[in-house]
Structure formats: structure tokens, C-alpha cells
Amino acid sequence: MMDEHTTQGDSCWVNTFVFIAGFLLGAGSAILLTPEAGTHVRDRLARGAKTAQDEFSDMASQTKEAVHAWSEEAKKTMKQAATRVNSAVDATKQAVKTDSFDV
């Protein structure tokens, strides 16, 4: 049985994909069906493709940097947690030794 949140999340992605695909199809149709010279249309398509490529490249670079920063922060947090756990374990061992000698 599927989780309600999973189904809603999947539906959201499907709706987003369909919207973007429809938008691109409509934009492409509008460009191709306008009464312009073929070379002018091809030039506009090439410029649009280059702009999209540059934007996606920038977005990918920013995402990569954000993931790297998050990863480094996670490593730092894990090291701090490990240090605290080790300190607690050492303190517990010392307390057990001290209590066992008192008995």
C-alpha cells in the first residue's frame, strides 16, 4: 500500500513535468509557426538553446557547490558528535571503575 505523501509527491512531479513539457512544446510550435525567414528562426532557436544551456550549467554548478558545502558541514557535525559520544563513554568507564573500587 502506497504512502499518501509518496503518492502526492509523485503526482506533483508528474504535473510539473507535464506542465514544462507542454510549455516547451507550445513555445517551440509558436516559434516554428511564425512567419519568419528560416535562417532567422534557426538563429533564434540557437540563441535560446545556448541561453538555456548556460542557465542549466550555472544551476548545476550552484547545486554542486551547495551539496559540497552541505557535505562538509555534515562531516563536521558527525565528527563533533563522535567526539562527544567518545567523551561520554570514557566518563562512564571511569565512573564504573571508581564505583567498582568503592565496593
Secondary structure, DSSP 8 states (H G I E B T S, - for coil): ---HHHHHHHHHHHHHHHHHHHHHHHHHHHHHHSS--HHHHHHHHHHHHHHHHHHHHHHHHHHHHHHHHHHHHHHHHHHHHHHHHHHHHHHHHHHHHHHHHH-
